[in-house]
Amino acid sequence: MAASKFRVEVRGDVAVLVQEGSPLFEETTKSLAAVIGTALQIGSKKIIVDARLSDLANYYNFVVRHAELIPLMGFDSTFRSAIVGLPAQVYVMDFIVSVGQNRGWNVRRFFDMEEALQWLAND
């Protein structure tokens, strides 16, 4: 399995995590810390995870553990977050959304980046 790459971009008041490849748990943890940290640095509570170039097959194993870890990184229920992916990734994206919503987080999934940005723009 190839390791992944990630980068964090800022689009207005939204921190965007762009992931590529097959992320390992440690890489995903670092990337989530980076996007949460960036959002806090820009004074925002809006995050997008762009997973369209990622292989999310292992995410089922990561999601619950990351849900336990990200509050330690500064993430809380005042954040709004979106995951953008491909239709082929819908089941894992829905699992991510369900885990987040069960913790009281405002999270949605999208197949279109512009729709995600528009949803986050509507406070």
C-alpha positions in Angstrom: 0.0 0.0 0.0 1.4 3.4 -1.0 1.6 6.1 1.6 -0.5 9.2 1.0 0.3 12.8 0.5 -1.7 15.7 2.0 -1.8 19.4 1.9 -3.8 22.1 3.7 -5.2 25.0 1.7 -7.1 28.0 2.8 -10.1 29.1 0.8 -11.5 32.3 2.3 -12.5 31.3 5.8 -12.4 27.5 5.1 -9.4 25.2 5.8 -9.3 22.5 3.2 -7.4 19.2 3.7 -6.6 17.6 0.3 -5.6 14.0 0.6 -4.1 11.7 -2.0 -3.3 8.0 -2.0 -3.8 5.4 0.6 -3.5 7.2 4.0 -2.2 5.3 7.0 -3.5 6.0 10.5 -0.6 8.2 11.5 -0.6 10.2 8.3 -4.3 10.8 8.6 -3.9 11.9 12.3 -1.2 14.4 11.3 -3.3 15.7 8.4 -6.4 16.2 10.6 -4.3 18.0 13.2 -2.9 20.2 10.4 -6.3 21.2 9.0 -7.8 21.8 12.5 -4.8 23.9 13.4 -5.0 25.9 10.2 -8.7 26.6 10.8 -8.0 27.8 14.3 -5.1 30.0 13.1 -7.3 31.7 10.5 -10.0 32.2 13.2 -12.4 29.8 11.5 -14.4 26.7 12.5 -15.0 25.5 8.9 -13.2 22.5 7.5 -13.4 20.5 4.3 -11.7 17.1 3.8 -11.2 16.6 0.1 -10.9 12.8 -0.3 -11.6 12.6 -4.0 -8.0 11.4 -4.7 -7.8 9.1 -1.7 -8.3 5.4 -1.3 -10.7 5.3 1.7 -10.8 1.6 2.1 -9.0 1.7 5.5 -11.0 4.6 6.8 -13.5 2.3 8.5 -10.7 1.3 10.8 -9.7 4.9 11.5 -12.9 6.8 11.9 -13.9 6.0 15.4 -10.4 6.3 16.8 -10.0 9.7 15.1 -13.3 10.8 16.5 -11.8 10.1 19.9 -8.6 12.0 19.1 -9.7 15.1 17.3 -11.2 16.8 20.3 -7.7 16.8 21.8 -6.6 18.7 18.7 -9.1 21.5 19.3 -12.1 20.2 17.3 -15.4 20.6 19.0 -19.1 20.9 18.2 -18.8 24.5 17.1 -17.0 23.4 13.9 -18.8 22.8 10.7 -17.1 20.2 8.5 -17.6 18.6 5.1 -16.1 15.7 3.4 -16.0 15.8 -0.4 -15.5 12.6 -2.2 -16.6 10.5 -5.2 -19.8 8.5 -5.6 -17.8 5.3 -5.2 -16.8 6.5 -1.7 -20.4 7.1 -0.5 -20.5 4.3 2.0 -17.4 5.3 3.9 -18.3 9.0 3.7 -21.7 8.2 5.1 -20.0 6.2 7.9 -17.8 9.2 8.7 -20.8 11.5 8.8 -22.7 9.1 11.0 -19.9 8.9 13.5 -19.5 12.7 13.6 -23.2 13.4 13.9 -23.5 10.8 16.7 -21.0 12.9 18.6 -23.0 16.1 18.0 -20.8 17.5 15.2 -22.1 19.4 12.2 -20.8 17.4 9.3 -22.1 16.6 5.8 -20.8 14.8 2.7 -20.7 16.2 -0.8 -19.6 15.1 -4.2 -19.0 18.6 -5.4 -16.4 21.0 -3.8 -18.4 24.1 -4.7 -21.5 22.8 -3.0 -19.5 22.1 0.1 -18.1 25.6 0.1 -21.6 27.0 -0.4 -23.0 25.0 2.5 -20.1 26.3 4.8 -20.7 29.9 3.6 -24.3 29.7 4.8 -23.9 30.2 8.5 
